[in-house]
Amino acid sequence: VQRLLRVTNSLGTVSNSTIANASGIGLSVNRLLDLTTGSSVNLTNSSSSGALAGAVVTHFSQLGLTGSQLAGTGVDGVGLRLNAGAAQASASSIVGTVNGVAISAEEVYTEASLKLDSTQVVGQTGAAIRIAPLISRLPGSVVALDVSNGSSLTGGNGNMLEVTGGSSAVMNVSASSLSGNVQVESASAVTLNLDNSSMTGDVLAESGALADVLLDNNSVLTGHLENTRSVAINNGAQWAMIGNGNLAELTLNGGSVRFGDAAGFYTLSVANLSGNGTFIMDVDFGAGRTDFLDITGSATGSHSLLIGSTGTDPSADTSLHVVRAAAGDADFSLVGEAVDLGAWSYDLVKQGANDWYLDAQTRKVSPAAATVVALFNTAPTVWYGELTSLRTRMGELRHNGGQSGAWMRTYGNKFNVSDASGFGYRQTQQGFSLGADGKVPMGDGQWLAGVMAGQSSSDLSLDRGASGKVDSYYVGAYSTWLDSDTGYYFDGVLKFNRFNNKARVNLSDGIRTKGDYSNSGVGASLEFGRHIKLDNGYFVEPYSQLAGVVVEGKDYELDNGMRAENDLTRSLVGKLGATTGRNFDLGQGRTVQPYVRTAWVHEFAKNNEVQVNDNVFNNDLSGSRGELGIGIAASLSERFQVHADFEHSNGDKVEQPWGASVGIRYSW
């Protein structure tokens, strides 16, 4: 059709067709002025264009678009004009040289509606949708707008919606992502409701205008809210500020306000605050700058502050004012109970009636710093968990006369390091060792020399979800002397380790930071004791052990910028103990030996310093603890032996709730 298609007080369907009018309107859906019924037209897979408008719909009439296009092609063209009419569009496009959609009232009738489903609306030089009187003597419109399912509104002047001339609009947006401003002129009003949607743009209300905003179901609005009367943010929705803000009413119900990014600091002034929600902020202790929430009237409800963490330390330790309320009983707290800034965590403190500060005086060591220090100092407990004593490592060698052989052991340990050491953590270790040895042709054949290798994995658990992991790989050599006549024995071990270390930290703002490094260690153990036989197969075996390890220092960074370094980690442990048990001879080379072991253990090393962002920390594991163990060694034949061992130890700084080991040895 190359002219106007007019439908008056009728029903019409246009399918797979093109309507074009180079000088006027493409499609008119209207009524006779003295009637209260209109027309209804559906366009399917069709297009309508006109110099003035692609289509015009009057009151009591409606237009449906499915897979169709409307275009206003003239200098002042609009894609669709609703004169108090109604339109629904699905999978369609509406484009105008000036506005995509222009909505105005009739002299008597003011209500109009527009529903957009997966539809694109474009105003090439003006707003995507403009609501304004067609002529000055006409009243403003009352408009219901529904935008859903990925629909878009694009305005060439940056506005997706303009409301003027005393008009009012309720715009419901669902499952869509919009970009552009909402502009409300004096004496006009807008209610903007976003549901599971996003909008990048400003809501700009002139003096004398009314603007209300509701964000719901994880919606995000990024932009200014200027002269907005009320803002409600619910159910995971968020307003992301891009500058200072000023609101009359702010209600939060599980929503949040983000004060821009960390590069800028903004102030949000609110006359009245209510509900419960989260304010996402940043601070700079060194510069004394902070995002600031200023409630000039009444504040009620319970609210959280999520303040951005960083791996670098503040350059100054001064308290920062982050919230002020003129009146009300609102409560503010920190997400995660603290703010992690470098090596320190800071608390939120209420001062006076309604002022909240980040307090530098009550700072504590941050989980990231604690993890770094703990990881540097966990190597000794890893090393000792792999080592143990001669009996735990290879069982009862006397059952086979100290013959050459090969052995394997699997083990697990749990260590709890208390806060008294400087930094508490919990360590769980599991691993295996294997080795082989032979008789040395000296000392009447009572010397064994061997080599061993193994691997262990240790998981560290700290406060607030911080964790670490150490994968250890080791090789070593040992020499053992057994004197069958006197019962004396000696065992010496030299062990080399390679540690692969990983730190994982959940920071106060929910960000996860990590860092990896590898280092090496070397240590030795000397054990001396005597096996004393008693009547009826009983025996007692007093022993002493001295073991030490030195672990290479390392410099590394977490990916949030935290720096850590140490020189060496050292440990020197002495042990005095005794094993008591009984041998049961089962005949045919089979023997069972249950035993009980007690020991006193002392760590001598006191100074293992670590620098975190130039702060010096010391993890001191020195002190004593008692050890209790039980086990059994069984010779199943002259060549094959199995053994199992369980132990527990406790002290002021280190507790071992359990340690378990199972091993086998084959002799030849």
C-alpha positions as CSV (number, residue, x, y, z in Angstrom):
1,V,0.0,0.0,0.0
2,Q,1.5,3.3,-1.1
3,R,-0.8,5.6,0.8
4,L,-2.5,6.0,4.2
5,L,-4.3,2.9,5.5
6,R,-7.1,4.1,7.8
7,V,-9.1,1.8,10.0
8,T,-12.0,3.5,11.7
9,N,-14.2,1.7,14.3
10,S,-13.2,-1.6,12.7
11,L,-11.1,-4.7,13.1
12,G,-8.2,-5.4,10.8
13,T,-5.3,-7.8,10.2
14,V,-2.3,-7.0,8.0
15,S,0.0,-9.9,7.2
16,N,3.2,-10.1,5.1
17,S,2.5,-6.6,3.7
18,T,4.2,-3.2,3.3
19,I,2.4,0.1,4.0
20,A,4.2,3.3,2.9
21,N,3.2,6.9,2.8
22,A,5.9,9.3,1.7
23,S,3.9,12.4,2.7
24,G,1.9,11.6,5.8
25,I,0.9,8.7,8.1
26,G,1.3,5.0,7.2
27,L,-1.4,3.5,9.3
28,S,-4.2,5.2,11.3
29,V,-6.1,3.1,13.9
30,N,-8.9,5.4,15.1
31,R,-12.6,6.0,15.9
32,L,-15.3,8.5,15.2
33,L,-15.1,11.3,17.8
34,D,-18.6,10.8,19.2
35,L,-18.1,7.1,19.8
36,T,-16.6,5.3,22.8
37,T,-15.5,2.3,20.9
38,G,-12.5,2.1,18.6
39,S,-10.5,0.0,16.2
40,S,-8.2,-3.0,16.6
41,V,-5.5,-3.8,14.1
42,N,-2.8,-6.5,14.1
43,L,0.3,-6.3,11.9
44,T,2.1,-9.6,11.5
45,N,5.4,-9.8,9.6
46,S,4.6,-6.5,8.0
47,S,5.9,-2.9,7.9
48,S,4.3,0.5,8.0
49,S,6.1,3.8,7.3
50,G,5.1,7.4,6.9
51,A,6.8,10.7,6.8
52,L,4.9,11.9,9.9
53,A,4.4,8.5,11.6
54,G,4.5,4.9,10.9
55,A,1.2,4.5,12.8
56,V,-1.2,6.6,14.8
57,V,-3.6,5.1,17.4
58,T,-6.4,7.0,19.1
59,H,-8.3,6.4,22.3
60,F,-10.4,3.2,22.5
61,S,-8.2,1.8,19.7
62,Q,-5.3,-0.6,19.9
63,L,-2.5,-1.8,17.6
64,G,-0.7,-5.1,17.8
65,L,2.6,-5.8,16.2
66,T,4.2,-9.2,15.7
67,G,7.5,-9.4,13.9
68,S,6.7,-6.1,12.3
69,Q,8.3,-2.6,11.8
70,L,7.0,0.9,12.2
71,A,9.0,3.9,10.9
72,G,8.5,7.6,10.8
73,T,10.8,8.8,8.0
74,G,10.3,12.5,7.7
75,V,12.2,15.3,9.4
76,D,9.8,15.3,12.3
77,G,8.8,11.7,12.0
78,V,7.9,9.3,14.9
79,G,7.6,5.6,14.6
80,L,4.4,5.4,16.6
81,R,2.1,8.0,17.9
82,L,-0.4,7.1,20.7
83,N,-3.1,9.7,21.1
84,A,-4.5,8.2,24.3
85,G,-4.3,4.8,22.5
86,A,-2.9,1.4,23.2
87,A,-0.3,-0.7,21.5
88,Q,1.5,-4.0,22.0
89,A,4.6,-5.0,20.1
90,S,6.4,-8.4,20.1
91,A,9.7,-9.1,18.3
92,S,9.2,-5.8,16.4
93,S,11.0,-2.5,15.8
94,I,9.7,1.1,16.1
95,V,11.9,3.8,14.7
96,G,11.4,7.5,14.2
97,T,13.6,10.3,12.9
98,V,12.8,12.2,16.2
99,N,11.1,9.8,18.6
100,G,10.4,6.2,18.4
101,V,7.1,6.5,20.2
102,A,5.3,9.8,20.9
103,I,2.4,9.7,23.4
104,S,-0.1,12.4,24.0
105,A,-3.6,12.8,25.5
106,E,-6.8,13.7,23.7
107,E,-8.9,16.6,25.0
108,V,-11.1,14.3,27.1
109,Y,-9.2,11.1,27.4
110,T,-5.7,10.9,28.9
111,E,-4.9,7.2,29.4
112,A,-2.5,5.4,27.1
113,S,-0.6,2.1,27.2
114,L,2.4,0.6,25.5
115,K,3.7,-3.0,25.9
116,L,7.0,-3.9,24.4
117,D,8.1,-7.6,24.3
118,S,11.5,-8.3,22.7
119,T,11.1,-5.1,20.7
120,Q,13.5,-2.3,19.8
121,V,12.4,1.4,20.0
122,V,14.7,4.0,18.5
123,G,14.4,7.8,18.4
124,Q,17.2,8.8,16.1
125,T,17.5,12.5,17.2
126,G,15.2,12.6,20.2
127,A,14.1,10.3,23.0
128,A,13.1,6.7,22.4
129,I,9.7,7.5,24.1
130,R,8.4,11.0,24.6
131,I,5.2,11.7,26.6
132,A,4.0,15.3,26.0
133,P,0.8,17.2,25.0
134,L,0.4,17.4,21.2
135,I,-0.6,21.0,21.7
136,S,-0.3,23.2,24.8
137,R,-4.0,23.4,25.6
138,L,-4.3,19.6,25.9
139,P,-3.9,17.9,29.3
140,G,-1.0,15.6,30.2
141,S,-1.2,11.9,29.6
142,V,-1.4,9.0,32.1
143,V,0.6,6.2,30.6
144,A,1.4,2.6,31.5
145,L,4.6,1.3,29.9
146,D,5.7,-2.3,30.0
147,V,9.1,-3.2,28.7
148,S,10.1,-6.9,28.8
149,N,12.2,-9.8,27.5
150,G,15.2,-8.0,26.2
151,S,13.4,-5.0,24.7
152,S,15.6,-1.9,24.2
153,L,15.0,1.8,24.2
154,T,17.5,4.0,22.3
155,G,17.4,7.8,22.2
156,G,19.6,9.9,20.0
157,N,19.7,12.6,22.6
158,G,20.6,10.1,25.4
159,N,17.1,9.9,26.8
160,M,15.1,6.7,26.6
161,L,12.0,8.3,28.2
162,E,10.9,12.0,28.5
163,V,7.8,12.9,30.5
164,T,6.6,16.5,30.1
165,G,3.5,18.8,30.2
166,G,1.9,17.5,33.4
167,S,2.0,13.9,32.2
168,S,2.6,10.8,34.4
169,A,4.0,7.4,33.6
170,V,4.5,4.1,35.3
171,M,7.2,2.2,33.5
172,N,7.7,-1.5,34.4
173,V,10.8,-3.1,33.0
174,S,11.4,-6.8,33.3
175,A,14.2,-9.1,32.0
176,S,15.7,-6.3,29.9
177,S,18.8,-4.2,29.7
178,L,18.3,-0.5,29.0
179,S,20.7,2.3,28.4
180,G,19.7,6.0,28.5
181,N,18.2,8.6,30.8
182,V,14.7,9.1,32.2
183,Q,14.0,12.9,32.2
184,V,11.0,14.3,34.1
185,E,10.0,17.9,33.6
186,S,8.3,20.1,36.2
187,A,4.7,19.2,37.1
188,S,5.2,15.7,35.6
189,A,5.7,12.3,37.3
190,V,7.4,9.0,36.7
191,T,7.4,5.7,38.6
192,L,10.2,3.5,37.3
193,N,10.1,-0.2,38.3
194,L,12.9,-2.5,37.3
195,D,12.5,-6.3,37.8
196,N,15.4,-8.6,37.0
197,S,16.7,-5.9,34.7
198,S,19.5,-3.4,34.3
199,M,19.6,0.2,33.4
200,T,22.6,2.5,32.7
201,G,21.5,6.1,32.8
202,D,20.2,8.8,35.0
203,V,16.8,9.5,36.4
204,L,16.6,13.3,36.2
205,A,13.6,15.1,37.8
206,E,13.3,18.8,37.6
207,S,12.1,20.9,40.5
208,G,8.4,20.4,40.9
209,A,8.5,16.9,39.3
210,L,8.0,13.6,41.0
211,A,10.2,10.6,40.4
212,D,10.0,7.2,42.3
213,V,12.2,4.3,41.6
214,L,11.8,0.6,42.6
215,L,14.6,-1.9,41.9
216,D,13.7,-5.5,42.5
217,N,15.0,-9.1,41.9
218,N,18.7,-8.5,41.3
219,S,18.1,-5.4,39.1
220,V,21.0,-2.9,38.7
221,L,20.7,0.8,38.0
222,T,23.9,2.6,37.3
223,G,23.6,6.4,37.2
224,H,22.5,9.6,38.9
225,L,19.2,9.8,40.8
226,E,18.5,13.6,40.8
227,N,15.6,15.0,42.9
228,T,14.1,11.6,43.2
229,R,11.3,11.5,45.7
230,S,11.7,7.8,46.8
231,V,13.9,4.9,46.0
232,A,13.2,1.3,47.1
233,I,15.8,-1.4,46.5
234,N,14.8,-5.0,47.2
235,N,15.8,-8.6,46.9
236,G,19.4,-8.4,45.7
237,A,18.9,-5.3,43.5
238,Q,21.5,-2.5,43.5
239,W,21.9,1.2,42.7
240,A,25.4,1.9,41.5
241,M,26.2,5.6,42.1
242,I,28.4,7.5,39.6
243,G,28.6,10.7,41.7
244,N,27.2,12.3,44.8
245,G,23.5,11.6,45.5
246,N,20.6,13.2,47.3
247,L,17.4,11.4,48.1
248,A,14.3,12.2,50.0
249,E,13.4,8.6,50.9
250,L,15.5,5.4,50.7
251,T,14.0,2.0,51.6
252,L,16.1,-1.1,51.4
253,N,14.8,-4.6,51.7
254,G,17.8,-6.9,50.9
255,G,19.1,-4.4,48.3
256,S,22.3,-2.5,48.1
257,V,23.8,0.9,47.2
258,R,27.3,1.0,45.6
259,F,29.3,4.2,46.0
260,G,30.9,4.0,42.6
261,D,34.3,2.4,42.1
262,A,37.4,2.6,44.4
263,A,38.9,5.5,42.3
264,G,36.4,8.1,43.5
265,F,34.7,8.9,46.8
266,Y,31.1,10.0,47.0
267,T,28.6,11.3,49.5
268,L,25.0,10.0,49.6
269,S,22.6,12.3,51.5
270,V,19.3,10.8,52.4
271,A,16.5,12.6,54.3
272,N,15.0,9.3,55.6
273,L,16.4,5.8,55.6
274,S,14.5,2.6,56.5
275,G,14.5,-1.2,56.0
276,N,17.6,-3.4,55.8
277,G,20.3,-3.4,53.2
278,T,24.0,-3.0,52.3
279,F,26.1,0.1,51.4
280,I,29.2,-0.8,49.4
281,M,31.9,1.7,50.1
282,D,35.6,2.4,49.9
283,V,38.0,4.2,52.1
284,D,41.6,5.6,52.0
285,F,43.1,5.9,55.4
286,G,46.3,7.5,54.1
287,A,44.5,10.4,52.3
288,G,41.7,10.6,54.9
289,R,39.1,10.1,52.2
290,T,36.0,7.9,52.3
291,D,32.6,7.3,50.9
292,F,30.1,8.9,53.3
293,L,26.5,8.1,54.1
294,D,24.7,11.2,55.6
295,I,21.1,10.7,56.9
296,T,19.9,14.2,57.5
297,G,16.6,13.1,59.0
298,S,15.6,9.7,60.6
299,A,17.4,6.4,60.1
300,T,15.8,3.1,61.1
301,G,16.4,-0.5,60.4
302,S,19.5,-2.7,60.3
303,H,22.1,-2.0,57.6
304,S,25.5,-3.4,56.6
305,L,28.6,-1.7,55.2
306,L,30.6,-3.6,52.7
307,I,33.9,-1.7,52.5
308,G,36.4,-2.6,49.8
309,S,39.5,-4.5,50.9
310,T,43.0,-4.0,49.6
311,G,46.3,-5.8,50.0
312,T,48.3,-2.6,50.7
313,D,48.5,-1.0,54.1
314,P,47.0,2.4,54.9
315,S,49.7,5.1,55.1
316,A,48.1,6.6,58.2
317,D,46.2,5.2,61.2
318,T,43.4,7.6,61.8
319,S,39.7,6.8,62.4
320,L,37.4,7.6,59.4
321,H,33.9,8.8,59.7
322,V,31.7,6.7,57.3
323,V,28.0,7.2,58.5
324,R,26.1,10.0,60.2
325,A,22.4,10.0,61.2
326,A,20.7,13.0,62.6
327,A,18.1,10.9,64.4
328,G,16.6,7.4,64.6
329,D,17.6,4.0,66.0
330,A,19.3,2.5,62.9
331,D,22.1,0.0,63.4
332,F,25.1,-0.3,61.2
333,S,27.6,-3.2,61.0
334,L,30.4,-4.4,58.8
335,V,29.9,-7.3,56.4
336,G,32.4,-9.9,57.6
337,E,32.7,-8.0,60.9
338,A,35.8,-6.2,59.7
339,V,37.5,-4.4,56.8
340,D,40.7,-5.9,55.5
341,L,43.2,-3.2,54.5
342,G,46.6,-4.8,53.9
343,A,48.0,-6.6,57.0
344,W,45.3,-5.2,59.3
345,S,41.5,-5.6,59.8
346,Y,39.5,-2.6,61.1
347,D,36.3,-2.5,63.2
348,L,33.3,-0.3,62.9
349,V,32.8,1.7,66.1
350,K,29.8,3.8,67.0
351,Q,30.6,7.1,68.6
352,G,28.1,9.4,70.2
353,A,24.4,8.9,69.3
354,N,24.5,8.2,65.6
355,D,28.0,8.4,64.2
356,W,30.0,5.4,62.9
357,Y,33.7,5.3,62.4
358,L,36.3,2.8,61.1
359,D,38.6,2.6,64.1
360,A,42.3,2.3,63.6
361,Q,42.9,1.8,67.4
362,T,41.2,-1.6,67.5
363,R,42.8,-3.0,64.4
364,K,43.7,-6.7,64.2
365,V,45.9,-8.8,62.0
366,S,44.0,-9.5,58.7
367,P,43.2,-13.1,57.6
368,A,45.5,-12.5,54.5
369,A,48.4,-11.6,56.7
370,A,47.7,-14.4,59.1
371,T,47.6,-16.9,56.2
372,V,50.9,-15.6,54.9
373,V,52.6,-15.9,58.2
374,A,51.1,-19.3,59.0
375,L,52.1,-20.7,55.6
376,F,55.7,-19.6,56.1
377,N,55.8,-21.3,59.5
378,T,53.9,-24.5,58.8
379,A,56.9,-26.2,57.1
380,P,58.3,-27.5,60.4
381,T,55.1,-29.3,61.3
382,V,54.9,-30.7,57.8
383,W,58.5,-31.9,58.1
384,Y,58.1,-33.5,61.5
385,G,54.9,-35.2,60.4
386,E,56.8,-36.9,57.7
387,L,59.7,-37.8,59.9
388,T,58.5,-39.4,63.2
389,S,60.7,-41.8,65.2
390,L,62.5,-45.0,64.2
391,R,59.8,-47.3,65.5
392,T,56.9,-45.4,63.8
393,R,58.9,-45.2,60.6
394,M,60.1,-48.8,60.2
395,G,58.4,-50.9,63.0
396,E,60.3,-53.2,65.3
397,L,63.6,-54.0,63.5
398,R,64.7,-56.5,66.1
399,H,62.0,-59.0,65.0
400,N,64.1,-59.9,62.0
401,G,67.5,-59.4,63.5
402,G,68.1,-56.1,61.7
403,Q,68.1,-57.6,58.2
404,S,68.2,-55.6,55.0
405,G,64.8,-54.8,53.6
406,A,62.3,-52.4,52.0
407,W,59.4,-50.6,53.7
408,M,56.5,-48.4,53.0
409,R,54.4,-46.2,55.4
410,T,51.3,-44.2,55.0
411,Y,50.3,-41.6,57.6
412,G,48.0,-38.8,58.6
413,N,48.2,-36.0,61.2
414,K,46.1,-33.2,62.5
415,F,47.7,-30.2,64.2
416,N,46.0,-27.3,65.9
417,V,48.3,-24.3,66.4
418,S,46.8,-21.9,69.0
419,D,46.6,-18.1,68.8
420,A,49.3,-18.1,71.6
421,S,51.8,-18.8,68.9
422,G,51.0,-15.5,67.3
423,F,48.8,-16.9,64.5
424,G,46.5,-19.8,65.0
425,Y,45.6,-22.3,62.3
426,R,44.5,-25.9,61.8
427,Q,46.6,-28.3,59.7
428,T,45.6,-31.7,58.3
429,Q,48.3,-33.8,56.7
430,Q,48.4,-37.0,54.8
431,G,51.2,-38.7,52.9
432,F,53.4,-41.7,52.4
433,S,57.1,-42.7,52.7
434,L,59.0,-45.6,51.2
435,G,62.6,-46.7,51.5
436,A,65.1,-49.5,51.3
437,D,68.2,-50.3,53.3
438,G,71.0,-52.8,53.6
439,K,73.6,-54.0,56.1
440,V,76.8,-52.0,56.3
441,P,80.0,-54.2,56.5
442,M,81.1,-52.6,59.8
443,G,80.3,-52.8,63.4
444,D,79.7,-56.5,63.4
445,G,76.9,-56.2,60.9
446,Q,74.7,-54.1,63.2
447,W,74.6,-51.0,61.0
448,L,71.8,-50.4,58.4
449,A,72.1,-47.7,55.8
450,G,69.2,-46.7,53.5
451,V,67.4,-44.2,51.4
452,M,63.8,-43.0,51.4
453,A,61.4,-40.8,49.5
454,G,57.9,-39.6,49.9
455,Q,55.2,-37.0,49.5
456,S,52.7,-35.3,51.8
457,S,49.9,-32.8,51.4
458,S,48.8,-30.5,54.2
459,D,45.7,-28.3,54.2
460,L,45.6,-25.3,56.5
461,S,42.4,-23.7,57.8
462,L,42.3,-20.3,59.4
463,D,39.6,-17.8,60.4
464,R,37.0,-16.3,58.0
465,G,37.5,-19.0,55.4
466,A,41.2,-18.4,54.8
467,S,43.2,-21.5,53.8
468,G,46.5,-22.7,52.6
469,K,48.0,-25.8,51.1
470,V,51.5,-27.3,51.2
471,D,52.5,-30.1,48.9
472,S,55.8,-31.5,50.1
473,Y,58.1,-33.8,48.2
474,Y,61.2,-35.3,49.9
475,V,64.1,-37.6,49.7
476,G,66.5,-38.7,52.4
477,A,69.1,-41.0,53.7
478,Y,69.3,-42.8,57.1
479,S,71.6,-44.9,59.1
480,T,70.5,-47.2,62.0
481,W,72.6,-49.1,64.5
482,L,71.2,-51.9,66.6
483,D,73.2,-53.6,69.3
484,S,71.5,-56.9,70.0
485,D,73.6,-57.6,73.1
486,T,73.1,-54.3,75.0
487,G,69.9,-53.2,73.4
488,Y,71.3,-49.8,72.5
489,Y,70.3,-48.3,69.2
490,F,70.9,-45.1,67.2
491,D,69.1,-43.7,64.2
492,G,70.2,-40.8,62.1
493,V,68.1,-39.2,59.3
494,L,69.0,-36.5,56.8
495,K,66.0,-35.3,54.7
496,F,65.6,-32.8,51.9
497,N,62.2,-31.2,51.0
498,R,60.6,-29.2,48.3
499,F,57.5,-27.3,49.4
500,N,54.9,-26.0,47.0
501,N,52.8,-23.5,48.9
502,K,49.4,-22.0,48.1
503,A,47.4,-19.3,50.0
504,R,43.7,-18.7,49.5
505,V,42.0,-15.9,51.4
506,N,38.4,-14.7,51.4
507,L,38.6,-10.9,52.1
508,S,36.1,-8.9,54.0
509,D,34.4,-7.7,50.9
510,G,33.9,-11.1,49.5
511,I,36.9,-10.9,47.1
512,R,39.1,-14.0,47.0
513,T,42.8,-13.4,46.8
514,K,45.6,-16.0,46.3
515,G,49.3,-16.4,46.0
516,D,51.7,-19.3,45.3
517,Y,55.4,-19.9,45.9
518,S,57.9,-22.8,46.3
519,N,60.8,-23.2,48.6
520,S,63.2,-25.9,49.9
521,G,64.2,-27.2,53.3
522,V,66.7,-29.5,54.8
523,G,66.7,-31.2,58.2
524,A,68.2,-33.9,60.3
525,S,67.2,-36.1,63.2
526,L,69.3,-38.0,65.8
527,E,67.6,-40.6,67.9
528,F,69.3,-42.7,70.7
529,G,67.8,-45.2,73.0
530,R,68.0,-48.6,74.7
531,H,65.7,-51.6,74.5
532,I,65.6,-53.2,77.9
533,K,64.1,-56.7,78.2
534,L,62.1,-57.6,81.2
535,D,60.5,-60.8,82.4
536,N,57.6,-62.5,80.6
537,G,58.3,-60.8,77.3
538,Y,57.9,-57.3,78.7
539,F,60.3,-54.5,77.7
540,V,60.9,-50.8,78.3
541,E,62.6,-48.6,75.8
542,P,63.7,-45.1,76.9
543,Y,64.9,-42.9,74.1
544,S,65.8,-39.3,73.2
545,Q,65.6,-37.5,69.9
546,L,66.9,-34.2,68.6
547,A,65.6,-33.0,65.3
548,G,66.0,-29.7,63.4
549,V,65.0,-28.2,60.1
550,V,65.8,-25.0,58.2
551,V,63.5,-23.9,55.4
552,E,64.5,-21.4,52.7
553,G,63.0,-17.9,52.9
554,K,61.0,-16.5,50.1
555,D,59.5,-13.2,48.8
556,Y,56.1,-13.3,47.1
557,E,52.8,-11.4,46.6
558,L,49.2,-12.2,46.8
559,D,47.2,-11.0,43.8
560,N,45.7,-8.2,45.8
561,G,49.1,-6.6,46.2
562,M,50.0,-7.8,49.7
563,R,53.8,-8.4,49.9
564,A,55.4,-11.0,52.1
565,E,58.9,-12.0,52.8
566,N,61.0,-14.0,55.3
567,D,64.6,-15.0,55.6
568,L,64.6,-18.5,57.1
569,T,62.2,-20.6,59.1
570,R,64.0,-22.6,61.8
571,S,62.9,-25.3,64.2
572,L,64.8,-27.4,66.8
573,V,62.8,-30.0,68.7
574,G,64.0,-32.2,71.6
575,K,62.2,-35.2,72.8
576,L,62.6,-37.5,75.8
577,G,60.3,-40.5,76.1
578,A,59.9,-44.2,76.8
579,T,58.1,-47.0,75.1
580,T,56.7,-49.9,77.1
581,G,55.3,-53.1,75.7
582,R,55.3,-56.9,75.5
583,N,56.3,-59.5,72.9
584,F,53.9,-62.4,72.3
585,D,55.6,-65.3,70.5
586,L,53.1,-67.0,68.3
587,G,55.6,-69.5,66.9
588,Q,56.8,-70.1,63.3
589,G,58.5,-66.8,63.3
590,R,55.4,-64.8,64.2
591,T,55.5,-62.2,66.9
592,V,53.0,-59.6,68.1
593,Q,54.2,-56.6,70.1
594,P,51.6,-54.1,71.5
595,Y,53.1,-51.0,73.1
596,V,52.4,-47.7,74.8
597,R,54.7,-44.6,74.3
598,T,54.9,-41.4,76.3
599,A,57.2,-38.5,75.7
600,W,58.0,-34.9,76.6
601,V,58.6,-32.7,73.5
602,H,60.1,-29.2,73.5
603,E,60.4,-26.7,70.7
604,F,63.5,-24.4,71.2
605,A,63.1,-22.0,68.2
606,K,61.4,-18.8,69.2
607,N,62.1,-16.3,66.5
608,N,60.6,-16.9,63.0
609,E,59.9,-13.4,61.7
610,V,57.9,-12.7,58.6
611,Q,57.4,-9.2,57.0
612,V,54.0,-8.4,55.5
613,N,53.9,-5.0,53.8
614,D,56.9,-4.0,56.0
615,N,55.1,-5.1,59.2
616,V,57.1,-7.6,61.2
617,F,55.3,-10.6,62.7
618,N,56.7,-13.5,64.6
619,N,55.2,-17.0,64.8
620,D,56.6,-18.5,68.0
621,L,56.0,-22.2,68.4
622,S,58.4,-22.6,71.3
623,G,57.3,-24.5,74.3
624,S,56.6,-27.9,75.6
625,R,53.9,-30.5,75.1
626,G,53.2,-34.0,76.2
627,E,52.8,-36.9,73.8
628,L,51.0,-40.2,74.2
629,G,51.0,-43.0,71.7
630,I,49.9,-46.6,71.3
631,G,50.8,-49.1,68.6
632,I,51.4,-52.6,67.5
633,A,54.1,-54.3,65.5
634,A,53.5,-57.8,64.2
635,S,55.9,-60.2,62.4
636,L,53.7,-62.3,60.1
637,S,56.7,-64.3,59.1
638,E,60.5,-64.2,59.3
639,R,60.5,-61.7,56.4
640,F,57.2,-59.8,56.5
641,Q,56.2,-57.3,59.2
642,V,53.3,-54.8,59.6
643,H,52.9,-52.1,62.2
644,A,50.4,-49.4,63.2
645,D,50.8,-46.4,65.4
646,F,48.4,-43.8,66.9
647,E,49.5,-40.7,68.9
648,H,48.1,-37.6,70.5
649,S,50.0,-34.6,72.0
650,N,49.0,-31.4,73.7
651,G,50.7,-28.2,74.7
652,D,50.1,-24.5,75.1
653,K,50.8,-23.6,71.5
654,V,50.6,-26.9,69.5
655,E,48.1,-29.7,69.9
656,Q,48.1,-32.8,67.8
657,P,44.5,-34.3,68.2
658,W,45.6,-37.3,66.3
659,G,48.4,-38.9,64.3
660,A,48.1,-42.2,62.6
661,S,50.5,-44.4,60.7
662,V,50.4,-47.8,59.1
663,G,53.5,-49.5,57.6
664,I,54.9,-52.7,56.2
665,R,58.5,-54.0,55.9
666,Y,59.9,-56.9,53.9
667,S,63.3,-58.2,54.8
668,W,65.7,-60.4,52.9
